[in-house]
């Protein structure tokens, strides 16, 4: 009895051989594709870079610095300017014929040295000095000033009831003519005493002015006004 060979079994047995054979053919095809060279590429194998692309040598061009040209000043036509001025003057004379009657103010003369010295003295005389060679004085002296203040000052009732006393310092300026200006309280006590002290200073007569270098000057003065409860 003969054993019949099945075609399917035969193919299953040869399957590994056929697989490796196909793999070998595929690898050979891929390698041949990479190794394949066209005629154009073969002709270019021996070419160098200088044969393939021509190199152009650049010529050195010297740089030139362009100088800045100065603007050309146009020359004025003096004749035209003179003619235009004359024409304008004639036109102005036609519009305003009283041009010749206009008088311009004369320039003041420069001050001479004597005027400058006098001006400096006047400015110095207007200054208020804190001290002078001869200090200003109340007419009759300090004793007369104390008597005057005692007669002028009235003790405020509010300060008397509150028991407020002390010294109010009043500053003022004795002018060159002896008048009293710039009255100001320098140190306050309160209770109405400050206002009463200012009122008494305003009522004072003209003082004997202060002197400096033999000339009357403005001198600042600070005077205390004392308030005492009895």
Rosetta blueprint (number, residue, H / E / L):
1 X L
2 X L
3 X L
4 X L
5 X L
6 X L
7 X H
8 X H
9 X H
10 X H
11 X H
12 X H
13 X H
14 X H
15 X H
16 X H
17 X H
18 X H
19 X H
20 X H
21 X H
22 X H
23 X H
24 X H
25 X H
26 X H
27 X H
28 X H
29 X H
30 X H
31 X H
32 X H
33 X H
34 X H
35 X H
36 X L
37 X L
38 X L
39 X H
40 X H
41 X H
42 X H
43 X H
44 X L
45 X L
46 X L
47 X L
48 X L
49 X H
50 X H
51 X H
52 X H
53 X L
54 X L
55 X L
56 X L
57 X L
58 X L
59 X L
60 X L
61 X L
62 X L
63 X L
64 X L
65 X L
66 X L
67 X L
68 X L
69 X L
70 X L
71 X L
72 X L
73 X L
74 X L
75 X L
76 X L
77 X L
78 X H
79 X H
80 X H
81 X H
82 X H
83 X H
84 X H
85 X H
86 X H
87 X H
88 X H
89 X H
90 X H
91 X H
92 X H
93 X H
94 X H
95 X H
96 X L
97 X H
98 X H
99 X H
100 X H
101 X H
102 X L
103 X L
104 X L
105 X L
106 X L
107 X L
108 X L
109 X L
110 X L
111 X L
112 X L
113 X H
114 X H
115 X H
116 X H
117 X H
118 X H
119 X H
120 X H
121 X H
122 X H
123 X H
124 X H
125 X H
126 X H
127 X L
128 X E
129 X E
130 X L
131 X L
132 X L
133 X L
134 X E
135 X L
136 X L
137 X E
138 X L
139 X L
140 X L
141 X L
142 X H
143 X H
144 X H
145 X H
146 X H
147 X H
148 X H
149 X H
150 X H
151 X H
152 X H
153 X L
154 X L
155 X L
156 X L
157 X H
158 X H
159 X H
160 X H
161 X H
162 X H
163 X L
164 X L
165 X L
166 X E
167 X E
168 X E
169 X E
170 X E
171 X E
172 X E
173 X E
174 X E
175 X L
176 X L
177 X L
178 X L
179 X L
180 X E
181 X E
182 X E
183 X E
184 X E
185 X E
186 X E
187 X E
188 X L
189 X L
190 X L
191 X L
192 X L
193 X H
194 X H
195 X H
196 X H
197 X H
198 X H
199 X H
200 X H
201 X H
202 X H
203 X L
204 X L
205 X L
206 X L
207 X L
208 X E
209 X L
210 X E
211 X E
212 X E
213 X L
214 X L
215 X E
216 X E
217 X E
218 X E
219 X E
220 X E
221 X E
222 X E
223 X E
224 X E
225 X E
226 X E
227 X E
228 X L
229 X L
230 X L
